[in-house]
């Protein structure tokens, strides 16, 4: 996979995660993890693969939160699927 494709996938994931992070229905604890994930995805000191792997593991925990609305869970899984396609 070309670097531009990886960065496009990261950009799509960022957009999806921002929607959930800015949603008033998203629990505070989840918003905190989403904001950390957004920062990780934007950290250009790390390779795209490392950024994606770190965020995927954090998001897999987040979707287990029983207080997370279904819409938010679907958005997060969509972001995870974008990021899982990235390998270094």
C-alpha atoms as a printed R data frame, in Angstrom:
   type eleno elety resid chain resno       x      y      z
1  ATOM     1    CA   UNK     A     1   0.000  0.000  0.000
2  ATOM     2    CA   UNK     A     2   1.346  3.409 -0.973
3  ATOM     3    CA   UNK     A     3   1.952  6.080  1.671
4  ATOM     4    CA   UNK     A     4  -0.757  8.295  0.151
5  ATOM     5    CA   UNK     A     5  -3.307  5.490  0.524
6  ATOM     6    CA   UNK     A     6  -2.306  5.041  4.165
7  ATOM     7    CA   UNK     A     7  -2.641  8.754  4.837
8  ATOM     8    CA   UNK     A     8  -6.047  8.824  3.112
9  ATOM     9    CA   UNK     A     9  -7.241  6.009  5.379
10 ATOM    10    CA   UNK     A    10  -5.969  7.886  8.426
11 ATOM    11    CA   UNK     A    11  -7.771 11.020  7.235
12 ATOM    12    CA   UNK     A    12 -11.058  9.106  6.854
13 ATOM    13    CA   UNK     A    13 -10.651  7.598 10.315
14 ATOM    14    CA   UNK     A    14  -9.962 11.051 11.763
15 ATOM    15    CA   UNK     A    15 -13.188 12.387 10.262
16 ATOM    16    CA   UNK     A    16 -15.238  9.499 11.669
17 ATOM    17    CA   UNK     A    17 -13.696  9.781 15.131
18 ATOM    18    CA   UNK     A    18 -14.189 13.564 15.248
19 ATOM    19    CA   UNK     A    19 -17.915 13.089 14.630
20 ATOM    20    CA   UNK     A    20 -18.175 10.755 17.627
21 ATOM    21    CA   UNK     A    21 -15.923 12.908 19.834
22 ATOM    22    CA   UNK     A    22 -18.064 15.996 19.174
23 ATOM    23    CA   UNK     A    23 -21.391 14.196 19.713
24 ATOM    24    CA   UNK     A    24 -23.131 15.274 22.925
25 ATOM    25    CA   UNK     A    25 -24.384 11.706 23.465
26 ATOM    26    CA   UNK     A    26 -20.847 10.307 23.666
27 ATOM    27    CA   UNK     A    27 -19.817  9.544 27.280
28 ATOM    28    CA   UNK     A    28 -17.029 11.702 28.722
29 ATOM    29    CA   UNK     A    29 -14.661  8.766 29.278
30 ATOM    30    CA   UNK     A    30 -15.039  7.747 25.633
31 ATOM    31    CA   UNK     A    31 -14.473 11.331 24.442
32 ATOM    32    CA   UNK     A    32 -11.194 11.434 26.375
33 ATOM    33    CA   UNK     A    33  -9.925  8.266 24.662
34 ATOM    34    CA   UNK     A    34 -11.134  9.510 21.274
35 ATOM    35    CA   UNK     A    35  -9.257 12.787 21.717
36 ATOM    36    CA   UNK     A    36  -6.084 10.866 22.603
37 ATOM    37    CA   UNK     A    37  -6.635  8.691 19.533
38 ATOM    38    CA   UNK     A    38  -7.065 11.762 17.330
39 ATOM    39    CA   UNK     A    39  -3.766 13.148 18.644
40 ATOM    40    CA   UNK     A    40  -2.015  9.825 17.996
41 ATOM    41    CA   UNK     A    41  -3.312  9.666 14.422
42 ATOM    42    CA   UNK     A    42  -1.994 13.169 13.769
43 ATOM    43    CA   UNK     A    43   1.452 12.479 15.283
44 ATOM    44    CA   UNK     A    44   3.722 12.580 12.244
45 ATOM    45    CA   UNK     A    45   6.710 11.404 14.299
46 ATOM    46    CA   UNK     A    46   5.200  7.908 14.167
47 ATOM    47    CA   UNK     A    47   4.796  5.860 11.005
48 ATOM    48    CA   UNK     A    48   1.229  5.460  9.680
49 ATOM    49    CA   UNK     A    49   1.262  1.770 10.664
50 ATOM    50    CA   UNK     A    50   2.275  2.480 14.251
51 ATOM    51    CA   UNK     A    51  -0.329  5.238 14.559
52 ATOM    52    CA   UNK     A    52  -3.033  2.935 13.220
53 ATOM    53    CA   UNK     A    53  -2.071 -0.010 15.433
54 ATOM    54    CA   UNK     A    54  -2.012  2.111 18.596
55 ATOM    55    CA   UNK     A    55  -5.398  3.637 17.880
56 ATOM    56    CA   UNK     A    56  -7.048  0.348 16.879
57 ATOM    57    CA   UNK     A    57  -6.155 -1.219 20.227
58 ATOM    58    CA   UNK     A    58  -7.550  1.804 22.117
59 ATOM    59    CA   UNK     A    59 -10.758  1.834 20.072
60 ATOM    60    CA   UNK     A    60 -11.371 -1.868 20.555
61 ATOM    61    CA   UNK     A    61 -11.666 -1.144 24.282
62 ATOM    62    CA   UNK     A    62 -13.903  1.891 23.747
63 ATOM    63    CA   UNK     A    63 -16.574  0.013 21.801
64 ATOM    64    CA   UNK     A    64 -17.108 -2.250 24.806
65 ATOM    65    CA   UNK     A    65 -18.512  0.684 26.821
66 ATOM    66    CA   UNK     A    66 -22.191 -0.140 27.459
67 ATOM    67    CA   UNK     A    67 -23.063  3.586 27.593
68 ATOM    68    CA   UNK     A    68 -21.844  4.181 24.034
69 ATOM    69    CA   UNK     A    69 -24.745  4.879 21.655
70 ATOM    70    CA   UNK     A    70 -25.148  2.433 18.751
71 ATOM    71    CA   UNK     A    71 -24.528  5.138 16.137
72 ATOM    72    CA   UNK     A    72 -21.221  6.025 17.794
73 ATOM    73    CA   UNK     A    73 -20.207  2.377 17.989
74 ATOM    74    CA   UNK     A    74 -20.827  1.962 14.241
75 ATOM    75    CA   UNK     A    75 -18.758  5.084 13.473
76 ATOM    76    CA   UNK     A    76 -15.899  3.787 15.613
77 ATOM    77    CA   UNK     A    77 -15.976  0.364 13.926
78 ATOM    78    CA   UNK     A    78 -15.869  2.123 10.541
79 ATOM    79    CA   UNK     A    79 -12.771  4.011 11.672
80 ATOM    80    CA   UNK     A    80 -11.207  0.768 12.912
81 ATOM    81    CA   UNK     A    81 -11.807 -0.892  9.552
82 ATOM    82    CA   UNK     A    82 -10.061  2.020  7.804
83 ATOM    83    CA   UNK     A    83  -7.079  1.724 10.139
84 ATOM    84    CA   UNK     A    84  -6.795 -2.077 10.073
85 ATOM    85    CA   UNK     A    85  -5.940 -1.885  6.379
86 ATOM    86    CA   UNK     A    86  -2.725 -0.013  7.165
87 ATOM    87    CA   UNK     A    87   0.453 -2.042  7.509
88 ATOM    88    CA   UNK     A    88   4.061 -0.914  7.512
